[in-house]
């Protein structure tokens, strides 16, 4: 079994690993965010309606579910490193294959295959980071990694709008493949091996029993669902904002891109504040602080859009406040959920990823239904409901964590 002592101080030797991982994560995100301004171009080329715009993200997220159940335990047994490298190579090849799609169904199918990369990031990459670094450093590292990853939705719409003035949407995927190739080289050079136990069984019966135990753990399930719920307003905004702003409000692609800036800059600010607070406050405290802007921001967006369906500026303002709170809560909740069980971290990360992505996909489709049925008002109301459900789950999660801590101390 592999033995690895968690890193307590970052050095240049170990920095290349998280940088390469986040570059791969950046590539997988920008593969969606840069194409978003061109999704109406994609639907026009394939002669389908705008309701297909959000299907790109839905297919991508569903792809992120299908192999999580296997990859986590697989990396527990054979190690994080070989599984991660294989996943990065798979994404690179699927980007190249996008050049030959000839219909919207093939496009969404290829997005589904590309979405499988999310399985490797969540079940393998994040677990490796949590194992490679101690608690304080891992929370700071995850917060900083989230900021780099957020450059994708921040820069993606602007870069995509500019890219499409010079080249077509297919050429974008060549760029994504090049970025992924650089990440693959960095991971091959510096990713440490933090796991590996050849004695673990990968039989279906053994895997089933392991996941059944995790499914009965209210902390793992509650934390995973909470992580999914708190991300739905952000993801539904990413998926539907081209339709809301460009198709229905008549804004230009550049105006659409600029309205993404306050939302994602706010989330970056929340992540930066979390990095400052890590190690100075108990890990639960940022969750409590972040709950205020999350809920207040979603209330502002809901009230404004229910009063006027064209209040997209107020909706953007509310989502920006929500995004700041979201940046404060994500990394800490992920860490608490991952270590709430004594099971192999690959399996726990896989369970966490599957549950949260299922919630993502269902939430985006419900938000999509709400928008096309009731406009911005119903869309924002659904986001607020997700935020309130997240708040209830987090409160229950923290109460149970306190109870378990007290029992352990006895």
C-alpha positions, 0 to 999 in steps of 0.5 A: 500500500502506498504511503505518503506524508501530507505536505505542510509547506508548499515548494516549487517541486510540489506546486507543479502538480496542483497547477497542472491539475487546475490547468486540466480543470481549466481546459475542461471548463473553458471547453464549455464556457468559450463555446457558449457564445457560439451555441446559437451558431451551433444550433443554427448550423444544425438547424435546431431551436435555442432549447438545445443551447443548455443541452450542451452543459446537461450532456457534459454533466451527465458524462461526469456521472457515468464512471465516478463509481468505478474511477474512485475505487480504481484509483484506491487500488491502482493509485491516483496517478495512472488513472488521472493520466489516462483521463487527461489523455481521453479528454484530449482525444475527445476534443480532437474528435469534435472536428467530425461531428455532423449533427446536434445529436453527435455534438451533444454525444461528444460533449457527453464523452468530454464530460467524463473528464469530470469523473477524473477531476472529482474522484481522482484529482481532488482526492489526490490534492486532499491527501497530498496536503494537510487540512489548512494547506489543502483548503487554501490550495482548493480555494486558489485552484478554484480561482484559476478554474474560474478564469474559464467562465470569467474569460471564456465568454469574452474569449469565445466571442472574440475567437468566433470573429476569426475562426469557427467553433470547431477550431476552439476544440483544437485550442482545448486539446493543446491546453490539455496536452500541456496539463498532461505533461505537467501531471506526468512530471510531478503528480505524486502517488498518494494511494494504491492498495492492490489488496482492495477488491473491485468486484461488483459485490464489493463496490456495491457494499461499499457504496451502500455504506456510503449511501447510508452515511447522512454526512456524505449524502447531505454534504454531497447534495448540499454541494450540488444545490449551492452550485445550481444557480451558478451553473444554470446561469452559465447554461441559460445566460446566452438565451436570456441575454442574447436571444431574448434581451437582444444584447450583443455577444460582447455585452453578454460576456461583460455581464459575466464578469461581476458574477465570476469576479465575485466568486473569485473574491470569495475564494480569496477571502476563504484562502485568507481565513483558512487556518485562522478560523475553524473550518466550519466558520466560513460556511456560516459566514458565506450563507448570508450572501448566498441567500441574500443574493438569491433573494435579490435576484428573485424579488427583482425578476418577479417584479419585472421579467426584464430586470436582468441587471438586478438578477446579475447583481443578486447572482454576484452577491450569491457567487461571493458567498459560494466562493466562501463555502465550497472548498471547506464543505468539500473537505468536511464531506470527504473526511466525514467517512473513514472509507477510501477517499477515492470512493468517497470522492466518487460518491460525492461527485456522482451525487453532486453532479446528478443534482447539477444536471437535474437542477439545470433542467428544472431551471431551464423548464422554469425559464422557458415556462415562466421567464426570469421570475420563475428561473430566479425563484427556482434558484432561491429554492435551491439556496434555501434547501442548501442552507437547511442541509448545511445546518443539519450537516454541521449539527451532525458533525458536532455530535460526532465530534463530541462522541469521539471525545468521550 
